[in-house]
Amino acid sequence: MERRVFGPVPSRRLGKSLGVNNIPYKICTYSCIYCQVGKAIKMQINRQEFYKPDDLVDEAKELLNHIQNEKDYPDYITIVPDGEPTLDINLGILIEKLKMLGVPVAVITNASLVDQPEVQNDLLKADFVSFKADSFSPEIWKKINIPHKQLNLQRIKEGIHVFRNYFSGKMVTETMLVKGVNVSPEELKNTARIIESFEPEVAYIAIPTRPPAFKKVEPPDENTVNAAYHIFREYIKNVELLTGYEGNVFASAGNFRDDLLSITAVHPMREDAVLELLDKTDGNKNSLAILLQENLVEKVQYSGHSYYLRKFTR
């Protein structure tokens, strides 16, 4: 039998995550051009039962029981399928039953069905919810997410606002940047302003790091990502980058190389802060130059300052 629960795996957003795949392969409300799983095989907006919640919970329980080392125990059980999790009509029941295992439950959703009261009620049971927020300009939304033709972007925005008013857990957004699609300053400002109105705990900025569903889809360069980060920071208090480098990015081991690579994968670092880190850790004066030569970090300019980012374009 195909396993529908996997992990725990490292997650920058969630620490250690035990994944639950509650939707069959590529049944989705979107067919995003950057999707690492591939193009949608079946697009639908009607919710239905796909798997029995008890079967998924039993699989999760079995994996948890096999974890020997307490350090490997997950911080979250995450409902993150190969399609859109809110298509599962049993989502609320699944969340309630998973929470009985004693681990907080997260849901990673594209937000496309959040205008439906029953979807909101299901998601309210979770401890952590991540909403996709790639664009709120209708034409760009259609280009990047390729939504089901019956979906409405305005209703999705309104649904997130309603949900936020009632949700007591942690809500975040994730914006995937695609070169030449949703990265103009005007578009980024519009996206940031709307995300600000949702009041998320964190607004994540992501880039495609694995082969996308559609050819010619590329991540923007470091200068563009750095500019996007600073535009978002004009509106939103907590902004972080997701550039695909998982691990313990917040703990400092006193090692300049490791610390710089970890931090700059999440936050651009201004040059004076980098030099201060160099002084505090075991780095020598050549450490930064070596990282630049190895093509592991990139020096970029923004608003009169030099910043360093983890290199992700090749």
ChimeraX commands (.cxc) that place a marker at each C-alpha (Angstrom):
marker #1 position 0.00,0.00,0.00 radius 0.5
marker #1 position 1.23,3.47,-0.86 radius 0.5
marker #1 position 2.26,5.41,2.22 radius 0.5
marker #1 position 0.42,8.67,2.74 radius 0.5
marker #1 position 2.37,9.82,5.81 radius 0.5
marker #1 position 6.08,10.66,5.62 radius 0.5
marker #1 position 8.91,12.06,7.69 radius 0.5
marker #1 position 9.64,13.68,9.99 radius 0.5
marker #1 position 11.47,16.01,7.62 radius 0.5
marker #1 position 13.17,19.36,8.33 radius 0.5
marker #1 position 11.05,22.43,7.63 radius 0.5
marker #1 position 12.17,26.03,8.00 radius 0.5
marker #1 position 8.64,27.11,8.86 radius 0.5
marker #1 position 7.77,24.27,11.20 radius 0.5
marker #1 position 10.97,22.73,12.57 radius 0.5
marker #1 position 10.54,18.95,12.25 radius 0.5
marker #1 position 7.39,18.04,10.34 radius 0.5
marker #1 position 5.54,14.75,9.91 radius 0.5
marker #1 position 3.74,15.08,6.57 radius 0.5
marker #1 position 0.24,13.80,5.84 radius 0.5
marker #1 position -0.80,13.47,2.18 radius 0.5
marker #1 position -4.61,13.59,2.28 radius 0.5
marker #1 position -5.18,14.16,-1.46 radius 0.5
marker #1 position -4.35,11.79,-4.36 radius 0.5
marker #1 position -1.60,12.88,-6.70 radius 0.5
marker #1 position -2.21,16.27,-8.35 radius 0.5
marker #1 position -5.91,16.74,-7.72 radius 0.5
marker #1 position -5.97,20.48,-7.18 radius 0.5
marker #1 position -7.85,23.75,-7.58 radius 0.5
marker #1 position -4.76,25.35,-9.20 radius 0.5
marker #1 position -2.16,24.25,-11.72 radius 0.5
marker #1 position 0.65,26.59,-10.64 radius 0.5
marker #1 position 3.34,27.13,-13.26 radius 0.5
marker #1 position 6.11,26.56,-10.69 radius 0.5
marker #1 position 4.69,23.50,-8.93 radius 0.5
marker #1 position 7.45,21.03,-8.08 radius 0.5
marker #1 position 4.97,18.13,-8.16 radius 0.5
marker #1 position 3.97,18.79,-11.78 radius 0.5
marker #1 position 0.90,20.00,-13.64 radius 0.5
marker #1 position -2.51,19.29,-12.17 radius 0.5
marker #1 position -3.91,16.01,-13.45 radius 0.5
marker #1 position -7.45,16.81,-12.31 radius 0.5
marker #1 position -8.69,20.28,-11.45 radius 0.5
marker #1 position -11.80,20.57,-9.29 radius 0.5
marker #1 position -13.36,22.79,-6.63 radius 0.5
marker #1 position -15.95,20.36,-5.23 radius 0.5
marker #1 position -14.93,18.79,-1.94 radius 0.5
marker #1 position -15.15,15.03,-1.49 radius 0.5
marker #1 position -13.80,12.15,0.55 radius 0.5
marker #1 position -10.51,10.74,-0.71 radius 0.5
marker #1 position -9.20,8.71,2.24 radius 0.5
marker #1 position -10.70,7.65,5.56 radius 0.5
marker #1 position -9.35,9.94,8.31 radius 0.5
marker #1 position -8.80,6.97,10.62 radius 0.5
marker #1 position -6.51,5.31,8.07 radius 0.5
marker #1 position -4.34,8.44,7.81 radius 0.5
marker #1 position -4.25,8.82,11.60 radius 0.5
marker #1 position -3.24,5.18,12.02 radius 0.5
marker #1 position -0.33,5.70,9.62 radius 0.5
marker #1 position 0.77,8.80,11.52 radius 0.5
marker #1 position 0.51,6.97,14.84 radius 0.5
marker #1 position 2.58,4.09,13.51 radius 0.5
marker #1 position 5.38,6.39,12.39 radius 0.5
marker #1 position 5.36,8.30,15.68 radius 0.5
marker #1 position 5.59,5.02,17.60 radius 0.5
marker #1 position 8.72,4.08,15.65 radius 0.5
marker #1 position 10.62,7.24,16.56 radius 0.5
marker #1 position 13.33,6.16,19.01 radius 0.5
marker #1 position 15.13,9.43,19.63 radius 0.5
marker #1 position 13.18,12.23,21.30 radius 0.5
marker #1 position 15.18,14.77,19.23 radius 0.5
marker #1 position 13.61,13.31,16.07 radius 0.5
marker #1 position 10.04,13.78,17.30 radius 0.5
marker #1 position 8.08,16.20,15.08 radius 0.5
marker #1 position 7.17,19.72,16.13 radius 0.5
marker #1 position 4.13,19.56,13.83 radius 0.5
marker #1 position 2.03,17.08,11.93 radius 0.5
marker #1 position 1.57,18.88,8.62 radius 0.5
marker #1 position -1.22,18.28,6.14 radius 0.5
marker #1 position 0.69,19.01,2.95 radius 0.5
marker #1 position -0.49,16.80,0.08 radius 0.5
marker #1 position 0.30,16.57,-3.63 radius 0.5
marker #1 position -2.88,18.56,-4.28 radius 0.5
marker #1 position -5.06,21.06,-2.39 radius 0.5
marker #1 position -5.78,19.82,1.15 radius 0.5
marker #1 position -9.06,21.69,1.59 radius 0.5
marker #1 position -10.62,19.59,-1.19 radius 0.5
marker #1 position -10.82,16.87,1.48 radius 0.5
marker #1 position -14.35,17.04,2.90 radius 0.5
marker #1 position -13.07,15.25,6.02 radius 0.5
marker #1 position -10.32,17.79,6.69 radius 0.5
marker #1 position -11.80,19.04,9.97 radius 0.5
marker #1 position -12.27,15.50,11.28 radius 0.5
marker #1 position -8.72,14.61,10.22 radius 0.5
marker #1 position -7.27,17.63,12.04 radius 0.5
marker #1 position -9.19,16.79,15.24 radius 0.5
marker #1 position -8.08,13.15,15.18 radius 0.5
marker #1 position -4.43,14.03,14.44 radius 0.5
marker #1 position -4.37,16.50,17.33 radius 0.5
marker #1 position -5.31,13.63,19.65 radius 0.5
marker #1 position -1.81,12.24,18.97 radius 0.5
marker #1 position -0.43,15.11,21.05 radius 0.5
marker #1 position 1.34,17.03,18.28 radius 0.5
marker #1 position 0.22,20.43,16.88 radius 0.5
marker #1 position -1.30,20.27,13.39 radius 0.5
marker #1 position -0.42,22.56,10.46 radius 0.5
marker #1 position -2.14,22.91,7.08 radius 0.5
marker #1 position -0.39,24.26,3.97 radius 0.5
marker #1 position -3.10,25.49,1.58 radius 0.5
marker #1 position -3.35,27.61,-1.55 radius 0.5
marker #1 position -6.34,29.43,0.04 radius 0.5
marker #1 position -8.52,28.93,-3.04 radius 0.5
marker #1 position -11.54,27.57,-1.12 radius 0.5
marker #1 position -11.22,29.68,2.03 radius 0.5
marker #1 position -14.31,31.73,1.13 radius 0.5
marker #1 position -16.41,28.64,1.94 radius 0.5
marker #1 position -17.63,28.69,5.57 radius 0.5
marker #1 position -17.17,24.93,5.93 radius 0.5
marker #1 position -13.52,25.22,4.83 radius 0.5
marker #1 position -12.98,28.05,7.30 radius 0.5
marker #1 position -14.49,25.96,10.09 radius 0.5
marker #1 position -12.19,23.05,9.24 radius 0.5
marker #1 position -9.06,25.22,9.15 radius 0.5
marker #1 position -9.99,26.89,12.47 radius 0.5
marker #1 position -9.25,23.54,14.12 radius 0.5
marker #1 position -5.57,23.69,13.06 radius 0.5
marker #1 position -2.73,25.21,15.08 radius 0.5
marker #1 position -0.89,26.64,12.07 radius 0.5
marker #1 position -2.21,27.63,8.64 radius 0.5
marker #1 position -0.16,28.82,5.66 radius 0.5
marker #1 position -1.96,30.58,2.81 radius 0.5
marker #1 position -0.55,31.01,-0.69 radius 0.5
marker #1 position -0.34,34.69,-1.66 radius 0.5
marker #1 position 1.48,34.86,-5.00 radius 0.5
marker #1 position -0.51,37.72,-6.50 radius 0.5
marker #1 position -3.71,39.67,-5.96 radius 0.5
marker #1 position -3.82,41.12,-9.46 radius 0.5
marker #1 position -6.40,39.01,-11.35 radius 0.5
marker #1 position -4.42,38.66,-14.60 radius 0.5
marker #1 position -1.15,37.80,-12.86 radius 0.5
marker #1 position -2.98,35.42,-10.50 radius 0.5
marker #1 position -4.38,33.59,-13.51 radius 0.5
marker #1 position -0.96,33.47,-15.17 radius 0.5
marker #1 position 1.00,32.16,-12.20 radius 0.5
marker #1 position -1.57,29.96,-10.41 radius 0.5
marker #1 position -3.79,28.92,-13.37 radius 0.5
marker #1 position -6.88,28.62,-11.13 radius 0.5
marker #1 position -10.01,26.61,-11.77 radius 0.5
marker #1 position -12.26,28.81,-13.92 radius 0.5
marker #1 position -14.94,29.08,-11.23 radius 0.5
marker #1 position -12.62,30.53,-8.58 radius 0.5
marker #1 position -12.79,34.22,-7.72 radius 0.5
marker #1 position -9.78,36.12,-6.36 radius 0.5
marker #1 position -11.84,38.78,-4.56 radius 0.5
marker #1 position -13.77,36.11,-2.67 radius 0.5
marker #1 position -10.49,34.43,-1.71 radius 0.5
marker #1 position -9.18,37.70,-0.24 radius 0.5
marker #1 position -12.41,38.21,1.68 radius 0.5
marker #1 position -12.29,34.62,2.91 radius 0.5
marker #1 position -8.80,35.05,4.34 radius 0.5
marker #1 position -9.92,38.21,6.17 radius 0.5
marker #1 position -12.92,36.44,7.68 radius 0.5
marker #1 position -10.81,33.45,8.70 radius 0.5
marker #1 position -8.18,35.68,10.30 radius 0.5
marker #1 position -10.80,37.34,12.49 radius 0.5
marker #1 position -11.62,34.03,14.14 radius 0.5
marker #1 position -8.35,32.07,14.02 radius 0.5
marker #1 position -6.41,31.85,17.28 radius 0.5
marker #1 position -3.47,29.86,15.92 radius 0.5
marker #1 position -0.49,30.96,13.85 radius 0.5
marker #1 position -1.29,32.17,10.33 radius 0.5
marker #1 position 1.40,32.88,7.73 radius 0.5
marker #1 position 1.47,33.65,4.02 radius 0.5
marker #1 position 3.81,32.40,1.32 radius 0.5
marker #1 position 4.55,34.29,-1.89 radius 0.5
marker #1 position 6.36,32.45,-4.67 radius 0.5
marker #1 position 8.33,34.78,-6.92 radius 0.5
marker #1 position 8.69,33.84,-10.59 radius 0.5
marker #1 position 11.01,35.70,-12.94 radius 0.5
marker #1 position 9.14,38.08,-15.22 radius 0.5
marker #1 position 5.71,37.31,-13.75 radius 0.5
marker #1 position 4.98,38.78,-10.30 radius 0.5
marker #1 position 8.18,40.66,-9.43 radius 0.5
marker #1 position 7.69,44.25,-10.64 radius 0.5
marker #1 position 7.90,46.85,-7.85 radius 0.5
marker #1 position 4.27,47.85,-8.43 radius 0.5
marker #1 position 3.08,44.25,-8.23 radius 0.5
marker #1 position 5.16,43.53,-5.12 radius 0.5
marker #1 position 3.81,46.63,-3.37 radius 0.5
marker #1 position 0.24,45.59,-4.18 radius 0.5
marker #1 position 0.87,42.06,-2.88 radius 0.5
marker #1 position 2.54,43.36,0.28 radius 0.5
marker #1 position -0.26,45.83,1.03 radius 0.5
marker #1 position -2.89,43.11,0.81 radius 0.5
marker #1 position -0.83,40.64,2.85 radius 0.5
marker #1 position -0.42,43.36,5.50 radius 0.5
marker #1 position -4.20,43.55,5.80 radius 0.5
marker #1 position -4.28,39.82,6.68 radius 0.5
marker #1 position -1.96,40.47,9.67 radius 0.5
marker #1 position 0.07,37.25,9.29 radius 0.5
marker #1 position 2.65,36.29,11.89 radius 0.5
marker #1 position 5.18,35.91,9.07 radius 0.5
marker #1 position 5.09,36.69,5.35 radius 0.5
marker #1 position 7.36,34.22,3.58 radius 0.5
marker #1 position 8.94,34.93,0.21 radius 0.5
marker #1 position 9.83,31.81,-1.76 radius 0.5
marker #1 position 11.45,31.01,-5.09 radius 0.5
marker #1 position 11.28,27.89,-7.29 radius 0.5
marker #1 position 14.16,25.67,-6.16 radius 0.5
marker #1 position 13.16,22.39,-7.82 radius 0.5
marker #1 position 12.17,21.58,-11.41 radius 0.5
marker #1 position 8.84,23.36,-12.05 radius 0.5
marker #1 position 5.71,22.08,-13.78 radius 0.5
marker #1 position 6.18,24.39,-16.75 radius 0.5
marker #1 position 9.35,24.87,-18.76 radius 0.5
marker #1 position 10.97,28.32,-18.88 radius 0.5
marker #1 position 9.80,29.05,-15.32 radius 0.5
marker #1 position 12.81,30.48,-13.50 radius 0.5
marker #1 position 13.53,32.07,-10.14 radius 0.5
marker #1 position 14.28,35.79,-10.12 radius 0.5
marker #1 position 17.86,36.85,-9.46 radius 0.5
marker #1 position 19.23,37.86,-6.07 radius 0.5
marker #1 position 18.79,41.59,-6.70 radius 0.5
marker #1 position 15.09,41.08,-7.39 radius 0.5
marker #1 position 14.59,38.91,-4.32 radius 0.5
marker #1 position 16.45,41.42,-2.17 radius 0.5
marker #1 position 14.27,44.24,-3.50 radius 0.5
marker #1 position 11.13,42.17,-2.86 radius 0.5
marker #1 position 12.23,41.53,0.71 radius 0.5
marker #1 position 12.68,45.24,1.37 radius 0.5
marker #1 position 9.40,46.20,-0.31 radius 0.5
marker #1 position 7.56,43.68,1.88 radius 0.5
marker #1 position 9.34,45.05,4.96 radius 0.5
marker #1 position 7.91,48.49,4.21 radius 0.5
marker #1 position 4.45,47.07,4.95 radius 0.5
marker #1 position 4.91,43.88,6.98 radius 0.5
marker #1 position 6.76,43.49,10.28 radius 0.5
marker #1 position 7.98,39.90,9.93 radius 0.5
marker #1 position 9.26,38.84,6.49 radius 0.5
marker #1 position 11.45,35.81,5.79 radius 0.5
marker #1 position 12.96,34.22,2.70 radius 0.5
marker #1 position 12.48,30.56,1.82 radius 0.5
marker #1 position 15.24,29.70,-0.63 radius 0.5
marker #1 position 15.25,25.96,-0.19 radius 0.5
marker #1 position 18.07,25.50,2.34 radius 0.5
marker #1 position 16.53,23.62,5.24 radius 0.5
marker #1 position 18.02,23.19,8.67 radius 0.5
marker #1 position 18.51,24.96,11.95 radius 0.5
marker #1 position 18.93,28.45,10.54 radius 0.5
marker #1 position 18.60,30.35,13.79 radius 0.5
marker #1 position 21.17,28.70,16.03 radius 0.5
marker #1 position 24.67,30.11,15.95 radius 0.5
marker #1 position 27.51,27.67,16.44 radius 0.5
marker #1 position 30.12,30.42,16.37 radius 0.5
marker #1 position 31.13,29.34,12.87 radius 0.5
marker #1 position 31.09,32.29,10.46 radius 0.5
marker #1 position 30.70,30.22,7.31 radius 0.5
marker #1 position 27.79,28.13,8.60 radius 0.5
marker #1 position 26.10,31.07,10.29 radius 0.5
marker #1 position 26.29,33.33,7.24 radius 0.5
marker #1 position 24.97,30.66,4.86 radius 0.5
marker #1 position 22.08,29.87,7.22 radius 0.5
marker #1 position 21.10,33.46,7.99 radius 0.5
marker #1 position 21.32,34.75,4.41 radius 0.5
marker #1 position 19.04,31.97,3.21 radius 0.5
marker #1 position 16.33,33.57,5.38 radius 0.5
marker #1 position 17.24,37.26,5.61 radius 0.5
marker #1 position 19.44,39.48,3.45 radius 0.5
marker #1 position 22.27,40.76,5.66 radius 0.5
marker #1 position 23.64,44.25,5.33 radius 0.5
marker #1 position 27.40,44.41,4.90 radius 0.5
marker #1 position 28.06,46.04,8.26 radius 0.5
marker #1 position 26.10,43.25,9.99 radius 0.5
marker #1 position 28.09,40.62,8.09 radius 0.5
marker #1 position 31.37,42.19,9.18 radius 0.5
marker #1 position 30.13,42.33,12.76 radius 0.5
marker #1 position 29.27,38.63,12.58 radius 0.5
marker #1 position 32.74,37.97,11.21 radius 0.5
marker #1 position 34.26,39.65,14.26 radius 0.5
marker #1 position 32.07,37.71,16.69 radius 0.5
marker #1 position 32.77,34.28,15.24 radius 0.5
marker #1 position 35.78,32.29,14.13 radius 0.5
marker #1 position 35.95,33.75,10.62 radius 0.5
marker #1 position 39.12,35.28,9.26 radius 0.5
marker #1 position 39.27,38.22,6.90 radius 0.5
marker #1 position 39.30,35.93,3.86 radius 0.5
marker #1 position 36.19,33.94,4.87 radius 0.5
marker #1 position 33.74,36.24,3.12 radius 0.5
marker #1 position 35.85,36.46,-0.04 radius 0.5
marker #1 position 36.05,32.66,-0.16 radius 0.5
marker #1 position 32.26,32.32,0.05 radius 0.5
marker #1 position 31.90,34.79,-2.81 radius 0.5
marker #1 position 34.50,32.91,-4.89 radius 0.5
marker #1 position 32.72,29.61,-4.22 radius 0.5
marker #1 position 29.51,31.16,-5.54 radius 0.5
marker #1 position 27.68,30.43,-2.28 radius 0.5
marker #1 position 26.74,34.02,-1.46 radius 0.5
marker #1 position 25.96,37.02,-3.62 radius 0.5
marker #1 position 26.63,40.69,-2.91 radius 0.5
marker #1 position 23.79,42.91,-4.11 radius 0.5
marker #1 position 22.85,46.58,-3.83 radius 0.5
marker #1 position 19.64,48.10,-2.54 radius 0.5
marker #1 position 18.82,51.67,-1.54 radius 0.5
marker #1 position 22.43,52.73,-1.14 radius 0.5
marker #1 position 23.57,49.71,0.89 radius 0.5
marker #1 position 25.33,46.44,0.12 radius 0.5
marker #1 position 23.58,43.22,1.15 radius 0.5
marker #1 position 24.57,39.55,1.10 radius 0.5
marker #1 position 22.16,36.76,0.14 radius 0.5
marker #1 position 22.57,33.03,-0.08 radius 0.5
marker #1 position 23.26,32.31,-3.75 radius 0.5
marker #1 position 20.44,30.37,-5.38 radius 0.5
marker #1 position 20.56,31.22,-9.07 radius 0.5
marker #1 position 23.18,29.60,-11.26 radius 0.5
marker link #1:1,2 radius 0.2
marker link #1:2,3 radius 0.2
marker link #1:3,4 radius 0.2
marker link #1:4,5 radius 0.2
marker link #1:5,6 radius 0.2
marker link #1:6,7 radius 0.2
marker link #1:7,8 radius 0.2
marker link #1:8,9 radius 0.2
marker link #1:9,10 radius 0.2
marker link #1:10,11 radius 0.2
marker link #1:11,12 radius 0.2
marker link #1:12,13 radius 0.2
marker link #1:13,14 radius 0.2
marker link #1:14,15 radius 0.2
marker link #1:15,16 radius 0.2
marker link #1:16,17 radius 0.2
marker link #1:17,18 radius 0.2
marker link #1:18,19 radius 0.2
marker link #1:19,20 radius 0.2
marker link #1:20,21 radius 0.2
marker link #1:21,22 radius 0.2
marker link #1:22,23 radius 0.2
marker link #1:23,24 radius 0.2
marker link #1:24,25 radius 0.2
marker link #1:25,26 radius 0.2
marker link #1:26,27 radius 0.2
marker link #1:27,28 radius 0.2
marker link #1:28,29 radius 0.2
marker link #1:29,30 radius 0.2
marker link #1:30,31 radius 0.2
marker link #1:31,32 radius 0.2
marker link #1:32,33 radius 0.2
marker link #1:33,34 radius 0.2
marker link #1:34,35 radius 0.2
marker link #1:35,36 radius 0.2
marker link #1:36,37 radius 0.2
marker link #1:37,38 radius 0.2
marker link #1:38,39 radius 0.2
marker link #1:39,40 radius 0.2
marker link #1:40,41 radius 0.2
marker link #1:41,42 radius 0.2
marker link #1:42,43 radius 0.2
marker link #1:43,44 radius 0.2
marker link #1:44,45 radius 0.2
marker link #1:45,46 radius 0.2
marker link #1:46,47 radius 0.2
marker link #1:47,48 radius 0.2
marker link #1:48,49 radius 0.2
marker link #1:49,50 radius 0.2
marker link #1:50,51 radius 0.2
marker link #1:51,52 radius 0.2
marker link #1:52,53 radius 0.2
marker link #1:53,54 radius 0.2
marker link #1:54,55 radius 0.2
marker link #1:55,56 radius 0.2
marker link #1:56,57 radius 0.2
marker link #1:57,58 radius 0.2
marker link #1:58,59 radius 0.2
marker link #1:59,60 radius 0.2
marker link #1:60,61 radius 0.2
marker link #1:61,62 radius 0.2
marker link #1:62,63 radius 0.2
marker link #1:63,64 radius 0.2
marker link #1:64,65 radius 0.2
marker link #1:65,66 radius 0.2
marker link #1:66,67 radius 0.2
marker link #1:67,68 radius 0.2
marker link #1:68,69 radius 0.2
marker link #1:69,70 radius 0.2
marker link #1:70,71 radius 0.2
marker link #1:71,72 radius 0.2
marker link #1:72,73 radius 0.2
marker link #1:73,74 radius 0.2
marker link #1:74,75 radius 0.2
marker link #1:75,76 radius 0.2
marker link #1:76,77 radius 0.2
marker link #1:77,78 radius 0.2
marker link #1:78,79 radius 0.2
marker link #1:79,80 radius 0.2
marker link #1:80,81 radius 0.2
marker link #1:81,82 radius 0.2
marker link #1:82,83 radius 0.2
marker link #1:83,84 radius 0.2
marker link #1:84,85 radius 0.2
marker link #1:85,86 radius 0.2
marker link #1:86,87 radius 0.2
marker link #1:87,88 radius 0.2
marker link #1:88,89 radius 0.2
marker link #1:89,90 radius 0.2
marker link #1:90,91 radius 0.2
marker link #1:91,92 radius 0.2
marker link #1:92,93 radius 0.2
marker link #1:93,94 radius 0.2
marker link #1:94,95 radius 0.2
marker link #1:95,96 radius 0.2
marker link #1:96,97 radius 0.2
marker link #1:97,98 radius 0.2
marker link #1:98,99 radius 0.2
marker link #1:99,100 radius 0.2
marker link #1:100,101 radius 0.2
marker link #1:101,102 radius 0.2
marker link #1:102,103 radius 0.2
marker link #1:103,104 radius 0.2
marker link #1:104,105 radius 0.2
marker link #1:105,106 radius 0.2
marker link #1:106,107 radius 0.2
marker link #1:107,108 radius 0.2
marker link #1:108,109 radius 0.2
marker link #1:109,110 radius 0.2
marker link #1:110,111 radius 0.2
marker link #1:111,112 radius 0.2
marker link #1:112,113 radius 0.2
marker link #1:113,114 radius 0.2
marker link #1:114,115 radius 0.2
marker link #1:115,116 radius 0.2
marker link #1:116,117 radius 0.2
marker link #1:117,118 radius 0.2
marker link #1:118,119 radius 0.2
marker link #1:119,120 radius 0.2
marker link #1:120,121 radius 0.2
marker link #1:121,122 radius 0.2
marker link #1:122,123 radius 0.2
marker link #1:123,124 radius 0.2
marker link #1:124,125 radius 0.2
marker link #1:125,126 radius 0.2
marker link #1:126,127 radius 0.2
marker link #1:127,128 radius 0.2
marker link #1:128,129 radius 0.2
marker link #1:129,130 radius 0.2
marker link #1:130,131 radius 0.2
marker link #1:131,132 radius 0.2
marker link #1:132,133 radius 0.2
marker link #1:133,134 radius 0.2
marker link #1:134,135 radius 0.2
marker link #1:135,136 radius 0.2
marker link #1:136,137 radius 0.2
marker link #1:137,138 radius 0.2
marker link #1:138,139 radius 0.2
marker link #1:139,140 radius 0.2
marker link #1:140,141 radius 0.2
marker link #1:141,142 radius 0.2
marker link #1:142,143 radius 0.2
marker link #1:143,144 radius 0.2
marker link #1:144,145 radius 0.2
marker link #1:145,146 radius 0.2
marker link #1:146,147 radius 0.2
marker link #1:147,148 radius 0.2
marker link #1:148,149 radius 0.2
marker link #1:149,150 radius 0.2
marker link #1:150,151 radius 0.2
marker link #1:151,152 radius 0.2
marker link #1:152,153 radius 0.2
marker link #1:153,154 radius 0.2
marker link #1:154,155 radius 0.2
marker link #1:155,156 radius 0.2
marker link #1:156,157 radius 0.2
marker link #1:157,158 radius 0.2
marker link #1:158,159 radius 0.2
marker link #1:159,160 radius 0.2
marker link #1:160,161 radius 0.2
marker link #1:161,162 radius 0.2
marker link #1:162,163 radius 0.2
marker link #1:163,164 radius 0.2
marker link #1:164,165 radius 0.2
marker link #1:165,166 radius 0.2
marker link #1:166,167 radius 0.2
marker link #1:167,168 radius 0.2
marker link #1:168,169 radius 0.2
marker link #1:169,170 radius 0.2
marker link #1:170,171 radius 0.2
marker link #1:171,172 radius 0.2
marker link #1:172,173 radius 0.2
marker link #1:173,174 radius 0.2
marker link #1:174,175 radius 0.2
marker link #1:175,176 radius 0.2
marker link #1:176,177 radius 0.2
marker link #1:177,178 radius 0.2
marker link #1:178,179 radius 0.2
marker link #1:179,180 radius 0.2
marker link #1:180,181 radius 0.2
marker link #1:181,182 radius 0.2
marker link #1:182,183 radius 0.2
marker link #1:183,184 radius 0.2
marker link #1:184,185 radius 0.2
marker link #1:185,186 radius 0.2
marker link #1:186,187 radius 0.2
marker link #1:187,188 radius 0.2
marker link #1:188,189 radius 0.2
marker link #1:189,190 radius 0.2
marker link #1:190,191 radius 0.2
marker link #1:191,192 radius 0.2
marker link #1:192,193 radius 0.2
marker link #1:193,194 radius 0.2
marker link #1:194,195 radius 0.2
marker link #1:195,196 radius 0.2
marker link #1:196,197 radius 0.2
marker link #1:197,198 radius 0.2
marker link #1:198,199 radius 0.2
marker link #1:199,200 radius 0.2
marker link #1:200,201 radius 0.2
marker link #1:201,202 radius 0.2
marker link #1:202,203 radius 0.2
marker link #1:203,204 radius 0.2
marker link #1:204,205 radius 0.2
marker link #1:205,206 radius 0.2
marker link #1:206,207 radius 0.2
marker link #1:207,208 radius 0.2
marker link #1:208,209 radius 0.2
marker link #1:209,210 radius 0.2
marker link #1:210,211 radius 0.2
marker link #1:211,212 radius 0.2
marker link #1:212,213 radius 0.2
marker link #1:213,214 radius 0.2
marker link #1:214,215 radius 0.2
marker link #1:215,216 radius 0.2
marker link #1:216,217 radius 0.2
marker link #1:217,218 radius 0.2
marker link #1:218,219 radius 0.2
marker link #1:219,220 radius 0.2
marker link #1:220,221 radius 0.2
marker link #1:221,222 radius 0.2
marker link #1:222,223 radius 0.2
marker link #1:223,224 radius 0.2
marker link #1:224,225 radius 0.2
marker link #1:225,226 radius 0.2
marker link #1:226,227 radius 0.2
marker link #1:227,228 radius 0.2
marker link #1:228,229 radius 0.2
marker link #1:229,230 radius 0.2
marker link #1:230,231 radius 0.2
marker link #1:231,232 radius 0.2
marker link #1:232,233 radius 0.2
marker link #1:233,234 radius 0.2
marker link #1:234,235 radius 0.2
marker link #1:235,236 radius 0.2
marker link #1:236,237 radius 0.2
marker link #1:237,238 radius 0.2
marker link #1:238,239 radius 0.2
marker link #1:239,240 radius 0.2
marker link #1:240,241 radius 0.2
marker link #1:241,242 radius 0.2
marker link #1:242,243 radius 0.2
marker link #1:243,244 radius 0.2
marker link #1:244,245 radius 0.2
marker link #1:245,246 radius 0.2
marker link #1:246,247 radius 0.2
marker link #1:247,248 radius 0.2
marker link #1:248,249 radius 0.2
marker link #1:249,250 radius 0.2
marker link #1:250,251 radius 0.2
marker link #1:251,252 radius 0.2
marker link #1:252,253 radius 0.2
marker link #1:253,254 radius 0.2
marker link #1:254,255 radius 0.2
marker link #1:255,256 radius 0.2
marker link #1:256,257 radius 0.2
marker link #1:257,258 radius 0.2
marker link #1:258,259 radius 0.2
marker link #1:259,260 radius 0.2
marker link #1:260,261 radius 0.2
marker link #1:261,262 radius 0.2
marker link #1:262,263 radius 0.2
marker link #1:263,264 radius 0.2
marker link #1:264,265 radius 0.2
marker link #1:265,266 radius 0.2
marker link #1:266,267 radius 0.2
marker link #1:267,268 radius 0.2
marker link #1:268,269 radius 0.2
marker link #1:269,270 radius 0.2
marker link #1:270,271 radius 0.2
marker link #1:271,272 radius 0.2
marker link #1:272,273 radius 0.2
marker link #1:273,274 radius 0.2
marker link #1:274,275 radius 0.2
marker link #1:275,276 radius 0.2
marker link #1:276,277 radius 0.2
marker link #1:277,278 radius 0.2
marker link #1:278,279 radius 0.2
marker link #1:279,280 radius 0.2
marker link #1:280,281 radius 0.2
marker link #1:281,282 radius 0.2
marker link #1:282,283 radius 0.2
marker link #1:283,284 radius 0.2
marker link #1:284,285 radius 0.2
marker link #1:285,286 radius 0.2
marker link #1:286,287 radius 0.2
marker link #1:287,288 radius 0.2
marker link #1:288,289 radius 0.2
marker link #1:289,290 radius 0.2
marker link #1:290,291 radius 0.2
marker link #1:291,292 radius 0.2
marker link #1:292,293 radius 0.2
marker link #1:293,294 radius 0.2
marker link #1:294,295 radius 0.2
marker link #1:295,296 radius 0.2
marker link #1:296,297 radius 0.2
marker link #1:297,298 radius 0.2
marker link #1:298,299 radius 0.2
marker link #1:299,300 radius 0.2
marker link #1:300,301 radius 0.2
marker link #1:301,302 radius 0.2
marker link #1:302,303 radius 0.2
marker link #1:303,304 radius 0.2
marker link #1:304,305 radius 0.2
marker link #1:305,306 radius 0.2
marker link #1:306,307 radius 0.2
marker link #1:307,308 radius 0.2
marker link #1:308,309 radius 0.2
marker link #1:309,310 radius 0.2
marker link #1:310,311 radius 0.2
marker link #1:311,312 radius 0.2
marker link #1:312,313 radius 0.2
marker link #1:313,314 radius 0.2
view
